[in-house]
Amino acid sequence: MAEIEVAISGKDVSGYASIFAAKAAAGRKKSDSEPPPSPVLFISSVEISASEVLSAREHFFDRPGFNSPYLVDEDFRQWFFEKVEFAQFACAYAFFKMITDGVDEAIIASLGGESLAETTLAGISFLTGQQRTGEGGVLLTNGHANVFYVRDQFGVLRAIAASWSGLHWDLNANALDSSHPWRSARRVFTLKP
C-alpha cells in the first residue's frame, strides 16, 4: 500500500495516512470472484415415496364441492394442467430455510444449479398429502411459502409456492424472477444429492 504523505500549509498531517488508507480499504468492492453468501440454510431431508403416473389436471383439481385439498392459481393452470409425470422412483428431498431474502437465480445457484434444485409435482403431492389438513411436518403451515422448482408442461423451470391457507394448500406458479425475492423464513425444497 502506498504511503500517504501530506503537508498542508507547512503542517505535518501524515497521521491522517492511516485514516485515508482505512477508508480506501473499506470502500473497496469485494472481489468479483467471491460468491455471494447463500440465502438458504440446510435443515434436513425427507424421503419421497415412489409415485405412479400423475396428471396435474386430475390430481390438483380445485373444483368446488369436490373437497379438494388444493386451490391453484391461474398460472398453475396455464403452465401445469396439461403436464403428466411418469412413474418415479423413491428419492429424497433436502429442505432449507431462507435466512435472507433471495431471488430465484441466487437460490438455485446456492442449491447447486437447476439439476439439483429441480423437484416434481409428485414430490409436492407426496409432501402435501402427508400434511393434508395442515398438521405438522416438514412443510410450513403458517401461511409462509414452501418453494419448489418444477419444470412445466413446456419444459420451463418454474417456482411453485405451496402455502397452507388454514383450509387447503394454495399452489401458486411463478416465473423465475430476479426482481421479486422470496422473503426470509420461507422453506425451499430440492433434490437431495
N, C-alpha and C positions, 0 to 999 in steps of 0.2 A: 504494500500500500504506500502510495506516495505521501511523503511528509508534507504537511501544510505549514508554511511559514508566512506569516502575515505581519506587516508592520504598517500601522496607520498613524500618521502624524508623529512619527518617531516613537510610538509606544509599542512595546513588545506584547503581542497578543497570541503568541504561539500556544498558550494554554487552551485556546479555542480549537486547536487542531483536533484534539480527541473528540470534541463535541461534533465538529463537522464530519469527522470520519464515522462516528456512531450514527449520525443522521443519514449519511450516504448509505451505510450498510443496511439500515432499517428500510430505506426506500427502494432497495434493490428488489427486483422481481424474482420470485422463485424460479429455479431452473425449469425450463420447459420440459426437460426430460423426467422431472419428478411427477409421478402420477398424483392426481388429486386424492384427498382422503376418501375412503369408501363411505357412501351414505348408509350402508347396511351393516348389521352385526349378526353373525350366525347365532341362532338359538339352539336348534336341534334338527332332527329329521323324523320323518314319518313314513311308514310303509304304505304303499298304494297297491291294492289288490289288482289282480288281472281283471280285464274287462272284456265284455262281449262287444259286438258291433254297436256303436252309439250313433243314432241320428239326432242331431241337435234339435230339429223341429219337433220330433216326437218326445224327446226327453225333457227339454227345457220349456215345454209349453206353459203358458200362464193364462189360460182361458178361465174366465170367471165361472165359478160353480164346479170346477174340477178339483178343488182342494190342492192346487199345485204349490209346491214349496218354493217356487221361483217367480220373480217378476223381472222380466228382461226389458232393456231399453230398445229403442228403435235401431240404434247402431248394431246391437247384438243381432237383432232380427235380420238386418240387411247383410251383415258380414258373416254370420254363422249359421243361419237357419237351414241352409242347403248343405251344410257340412256333414259328412258321415265319416266317423273314425272307425277303422277296422279293429278287431280284437287286439288287445295289447297284453303283454306280459306284465307280471307284477314288477314294481320298481320302488324306488324310494325318492321322496322329495326332501330337500333341505328347506328350512324356513328361517327367515331373517327378520329382524326388527329394523325399521327405518330409524336411524339415530339422528339424522339430519334430513331436511327437505332434500329431495333429489329428483332429477329428471330421468326419464326412461333410459336415455343413452348412457348416463353415468351409472345407473343401477345395473343395466345389462353388462356393461364393461366390468364392474366390480364383481359380478357373478361368474365371470369367465367367458363372456361372449354369448351370442344368440343361441348357439348349440346347447349350452348348459342352462341358459335361462328359460328355454322353451319348455312348456308343460302341455297338457292336453285338456280337452273338455271332460274326458273320462276321469282325469285326476280331480278336477273341480267337482264333478258329480260324486265321486267317492267321498271326498272330504266333507262336502255339504250334506251328503247322506248320513255321515257319522254324527252330524250335529243338526239333524233335520228340523228340530224345534228350537234351535238356538242354545242348546245345552253346552256346557263347557267342552273344550277340546283344543286342537291346535289352531283352529280358525278364531279370529277375533269376533266377538259377538256384541261389541259395544257400539256398533254403528260405524266404526272405522273400517277402511277398505283392506281386504286381503287381495293382493295383486298377483295375478298370474299372467305370464306371457304365452300366448297361444296363436298359432297360425290359423287364419280364417279360411273360408272356402276358396279364396283366390290365391292362397299361399303367402299372404302378407302377415307379418308378425304384428299382433295387436296386444294391448294391455286390457285385461278383464279385471274389473274390480268387483269382488263378491263381498257384499256387506249385509249383515243381519239387520233387518228392519224392526224386529220385535214380533213380526208375523210370518215373514218369509225371507228368502235370500234374494236380494236385488243383484242382478248381474248387469253391469254396465260395460260396454265395449268402448275402447278408446284407441284412437290412432296414436302411435308413438310420437310424443310431442316434447320438444325441448323448451317450450315456453311456459308450460304448466307443470310445476313439480308436484310430486306426491309428498304429502306432509309427513313429518316425523311421527313415530309411534304407529305407523301402518305396518303391515306384515307382507313380506314378499316370499313367494314360493318358487322353487326352481328344481330341476332335476338334480339329484344328488350324484356327484361324480363317482 
